[in-house]
């Protein structure tokens, strides 16, 4: 029979809302540190992360059992659900396995570097999450990946349960343009923050922005033939339009945004814009360039595809109203998404356009897939109605601002020759180096150490171009793990060595 013995809270000589607990299990020590600050990770995530770290470090070995969830929850003064969810996450990631009636057992077999002989002592730092090696898929610097660590899961579940109160509604396909209630909520609570006034008849719900771009390409291909875009940039939409025979025309990017000098638009043209935050360069379209584009669109009946993919996350200023809110509204298809606020694979977005164009795209959407998931639309509508969506957005805006500031501090300290501007918003840094060779060394080191990062070759059609930049996403990162990455990267670049 396993003997679980709680030693008791251990005081720390520091200030702050941090609780520390030590458990002994068969001679091993589990060190649990909980921070309850406003920007701290959810409790379940802290518990899972710290137990996982101790498994990797070898402080918990194969075959040992974790404390009973009820007892650990009582001692940590958290809900049992937080502990159960942490244990479930450990099982999903194959660090542990749950045995009914017996408990949760460690099944991770890989051993870290040998530990020194003698008794194992607790870790003194309350935030020590450094690991001896980076596990495949464990660390990500991918841009625009929303964090799921702070999701209000209980409120999400309650919203879903409210949808299931009326199961007869689940059999109704509803309108091809999307759930009417959700479209009305978008008009009333989402679009006004971008200065847009619209009716539900001007809104189309789509299963993701990629799908929305395909619908638009198929719908207008009789009257539009050329797709214009900024390069480097997000090129997936250009690739989608090229599949339907559109001519592609790239434009250089400069400090004011997309360079349209010498561009003589016509009614056959579509200009793709990310006016507030061009990806991946983090460039905002200048006021002068913006006015010029609006004038050209109105005079020449050029169609503007406005991708407003992350305007919710501006930290130091309020973004300008969308181009859809200007005099060029009739020439603009506005694109928004719920993915950045909720989570990436929610695959739910919306287009705002002229009602006749929305009607055409909705008819095509219905023919292709019988519309967007009704269950998902009703669930998101519940999140908006209850205020959960707005509350979560406000919290994540604070969380991401702190993460941006942390990433900037790390980049300045450990990449002293890096050239970048602190972005007003968004979820990534665009970092340049004067030496392209350094980019290759950084990329090779990140790849060799199993750290996910963006392939900058995806942002240009020129396969022979030499990249002088790297994109560092920070939304889905942990600052302590990032610090470990940057410290080791700095050592590698300083010594000229390869993998550590």
N, C-alpha and C positions, 0 to 999 in steps of 0.2 A: 504494500500500500504506500502510495506517495505521501510524503510528509511536507505540507506547505506551512511555512512559518513566516509570519509578517513581523519584520523587525520594527517598523514604525517610521513616522516622518522624520526626515533628517533636515535640520535647519541649514539654510544657505546664507552665506555672508554677502548677500546682494539684495537690492530692492527690486520689486516687480511681482506681478501675480503669477509666480511659478511654484508649483507643488512638486515635491520630490518624494518618491517612494522606492524602497528597496525590498524585493522579494528574494528569498532563498528557496531553491528547488533542488533537492538532492545535492547540495554543495555548491550549486551555481547561483549567481546573483542576477536578478533582473532589475535594471535601473530604469525607473519611469519618471520622466520630468514632464509636467503639464503646464503650459502657459495659457492663461485665460485672458490675454490682452485682446483688444478689438480686432487686430489684424493677424492674430495667431491662426494657425491651421485648426480645423475642427478637431475636437478631442479624439474622436475615433482615429483620425488620420495621424495624430501625434502618437497615439498608443501603437498603432500598426507600424509606423515608421521606425519607432525606437526599438520595438521588439525585433523587427526585421534586421535592423542594424546589428543588434546583439547576436542574432543568429549567424549573420555573415561573419562577424568578428570571432565566432567560436565560443562565445560565452554561454550560448545555449546549443546543445549538441543533438545530433540525430537520436531520436527515441525518447527524449525528455518531453514531459508534458507541461503545458502552460497552466497557470493558476486557474481554478474554476472562475467562470465569467462573473458569477454573482459576487464571489468574495473579492475579486479584483476591483469590480465596480464599487463595492462598499468601501474598500480601503482608499480608492482614488477619489471617492465622492463624485462619481459620475453615474449616469444611467447605465443599466446593464446593456441596453441597446448599443451604446457606444463601444463597449468591450466586445460584444457579439459581432458587431460590424467590423471591428478591427481584426478579430479572429477570422471572419469570413474572407476578408481581403488577403490575409496571409495564406489561407487555403487556396484561394483562386490563383495566387502567384506561386503556388507550389512550394511554399516554405514550410507549411504545416498541413496536417490532415486531421479532420474531425472524426472521432470515433464515437458513435452513439452510446451513451452510458459510460464512456471511459474518459472523454475529454479531448483536448486538442493537442496533438503530438507534433513535434518538430521532425520534418522529413528531409530538410535541406542537408545534402551530403558533402558538398564541395567545401574544402577546408581553406581558410585563409593562411597567410604566412604564419609560421610557427610562433606561438606565444612564449614569452619567457617563463621558465619554471617558477613555481611558488604560488602562493594564494592569489586569486584574482581579486582586485580591489575595485570599488565602484569608480565610475568616471566622474571627475570633479566638475566638468562643465555641463550646465543644464541644456546646452544646445549642440552638443557634440554629435554630429551625424556623419563625420568623415568615414570613408570606407577604404579598405586597402586596395580594392580594384573596382572598376566600374563594370556593372553587370550589363549584358546586352539588353537594350530597351529600357534600362533603368533611368537614364538621364536624357533629357531632351532640351535642345535649344531651338527647336523648330518654331518659326514665326506664326503668329495668329492662331495658336492653339490655346483655347480657353482652358482655364484651370477648373477642375471638378472638385477640388479639395474643400471648397466653401459652399457647395450646393446645399440649400435648405431642404434636405431629403424628406423630412417629415411633412413639410408644407407641400412639396411635390406630390407626396403620397396622398395627402388629404385632397388635393385638387383632382388627382386621378380617381379617387374614391367617389368624389362628387359627380364626376362624369359617369361612373358606373351605376349611379343611382337610377339612371334612366336607360336601361339596356336596349329598349326598343329603338332609341335614336341611333344605335350603332349600325342598324341595318339600312339606314337612309344614306344614300349617296350625297344628297344635297346638291347645291349648285356647282356647275363645272368651274366657276371662278373661285370657289372656295366657300368655307363656312361663313354665312352672312354675319353672324355675331362677331367672329374674329375680324372680319374685314371692317366692321363698324368700330370695333375697339382700336384697330390700327389707325383708323381715321381720327378717332377721338383722343387717343392717349399716346400714340407713338409718333405719328407724322407731325403734329404741331410743334414738337421740340426741334424739328428741322425747318420750321416755317412753312410747311406744306399744308394746304387746305384741299381736301379731296373727299369724294363720296365713295361708298362701297362699290359703286359701278366702275370706278377707276382703279380698283385694286384687284390683283390676281394673286392667289396663294399658290406657291410652287414648292415642290420638294427639293429645295436647294437652289442656289444661284446658278450653278452650272446648268441645271435643267432649264432654268428660266432663260438663260442665254440661248440655248438650243431652240426653245419655243420661239423666241424673237427672231432668230436667224431663219427658221422655216417659214414664219408668218410673213415677213417683209421682203423675201428674196425676189419677188417679182418687180418691186420698185426700187430696191436698194441693191447695190452690187459691190461696193468697196467699203472695207472695214479699216478704220484708222486707229492707231494706238500708240502709246508712248513706250519707248524701249531704252533701257531695261524696264521691265514691268511685269505685271501678271498676265501671262500670255495664253492662259487656258481658254479665255473667251475668243481670242483671235483664232486659236486652233479649232474651236467649235464652228466659227463662221466659215473658216476655210473648207470644212467638210461639206459645205453646201455650195461650193463654187464661188465664194466671195473672193475678190481680189484683196490682198492684205497690203497695207501701207503703213510702215513704221515711221515714227517721228522721234527725234532726239529729245532728251530731257535736259533742261538747264535749271538754274536756281529759281526760275519763275514757274516751273512746271513744264508741261508739254510744249515743245517749240513748233508753232504753226506758221512760221515765217515762210512765205512763198506758197502757202496752201490756199488754193482757190476752190472752196467746197461747192458742191452741187447737191441737188435733191437725191442723187444716187448714193450719197456718202453717209456713213455712220461713224461718229467719233466717240471712242470709248474713253471715259474720264474717271479718275479717282480724285476729285478736286481738292478734298480736304487732306488727303493723306495718301499720296501716290505710293503704291507698293512696288518694290521694297525700299525705295529711296527716301521715304518719309518726307516728301516735298509737298508743300501746300501751293496750290495754284494762286499766283499773284492776282491782286485786284485788277490790274491792267489787262493781264492775259484773260482773266475771267470775263471781263466786259467785252473784250474782242471776240471771244468764242460765242458769247450770247448774241452779239450783233450778227456774226456770220450765220449762226443757226437760224435766226429770224429772217434774215434777208434771203438766204439760199435754200431754206427748207431742209437743211441738214438735220439728221436725227442724232441726238446726243444720248448715249447710254451712260447714265450716272451711277456709278457703283459706290454706295455709301456704306462700306463694309464694316467700319469700326468707329463711326462718329460718336457712339455712346461713351467712348473712353478717351475723352480729352480732359487733361488734368490741370493745365495752367491757363486755359482760356476757353471760352465758349466758341465752338465752331460757327462759321458763317452759315446763314440759311442755305439750304440746298438750291442748286440751279433750277430744280423743278419748281421752286417757289418764285422764280423771277418771270420776267416778260416772255421768256423762251419756253414756258411750261408746256405749250402745245407741241414742242419739238423734243421733249425730254421723256425718256423712259427711265424712271427712278427705280433703283434696286436696293432692297434692304434685306437683312437676315436676322434670325433669332440665334444663330449658332454661336456668335461671340459672347452673348450674354448668358446663354444656357450652357450648351456644350456642343462640340463640333459635329458630332454625328446625329444631332437632332434633325438635320436635313429639312429645315423649314425656312422658307423665305417668302418674299412678296415683291411684286412689280407694281408700280404706279404709273399709269399712262392714260392717254386718251381713251374714253370709254369704248369707242368703236374698235380700237386696237386691242383692248383688253378682251372684248367679246370674241374677236377673231382668235386670239391666243387661247382663250378658255375653251373654245370649240375644238381646237386642235389638241389641247391637253386632254380633253374628255375622250377624244378618239384614240389617243395613244395609251392612256393609263387609267381612264375613268376617274380622273381627278386626284387630288392629294389626300392622304390619309385623314379620314374624318375623325378618328379617335385622337390622333395627334393634334389636330386643329382645335378640337374641343378642350383638350387638356391645356394647351397654351392659352386659350381664351379664359379658362378658369384661373390660370396663374396671373393674367393681366387684371381680371375683374377683382380678384382678392387682394391685389396690391403686392403679391409675392414677387412678381417680376420687377416692379419698380424698386422694392426694398433690396432685392438681390443685386440689381444694377448699381444702386448707390454704394452698397458694401464693396462690390468688386471694383468700382472706380477707385475707392480708397486703397484696396489691396494692390491693384495694378500700379497705382502711383508709387507706392512704397517699393514695389518690385522694380519699377523702372529706375528709381533713384538708387536702389542697391546695385543694379546692373551697371549703371553709369559709374558708380564709385569703384566697382571691381574692374571695369574696363580701363578707367583712368590709372588705377594703381598697377595693374598687372600687364596692361598693353599700353605703355607710355607713349609709343610712337603712333598709336591709332588716331585716325582723324574722323571725328564724328560730331554732330550737333545733337544736343539733348532734344528729343522730339516733344512737342506739346502734348501729344497723345499717341495712341496706338499701342501695339503689343510687341514691338521689336525695335532694335537699334540697327542702323545702317552704318557699318564701320569700314573705313577705307585705310589702305596702307600704301605708302609710296613705293614699296618693294613688292611686286607681284609674287616673288619667290616666298615671301613670308606667308601669303595666303595659302600657298600650296603646303607649306610646312604645318600651318595650323589645321588645315583640312585633313591632311594625312594623320596628324596626331589625334584629332577628334574621331576619325574613322577607326583608327587602330584601338582606341580606348572605348569603343562601343557607345559613343555619344552621338545622339541624333542631331543633325543640323541640316539646314537647307542647302541644296545643290544650286549654286548661283548660275550654273549653266542653263537652268530652266527659265531664267528671266530674260534671255536673249535668243534670237533665232540664228545668230552668227556662232556656229559651232567652233570656229577658229579663234574667237575673241578671247583675250586673256583677261581674266577677272582680277580686279584690284580691290574687291570688297567682300565682306562676309556679313550675313544677316544673323543677328543674335536675338532670338525670341526669348522673352522672359516671363510670359504669362503663366506657363505651366512648370516653372522651375522652383526649387527650394534654394534660398539664399546661401545656406550652409553648404549644400552640395555644389552650388555654383562657385563658391569661394575655393573649395577643394580643387575643382576643375581649373580655375584660373591660376591658382598657386602652382599646380603641376605643369600647366601649359607654360607659365612664365619660366619655370625652371628648365623646361625643355628648350624653349627658344633661347634662353640665356646660355645654356650649355652647348646647344647645337646638336643634342642627342636626339634619338628617336623616341620610341615608346618607353615609358617609365616602368 
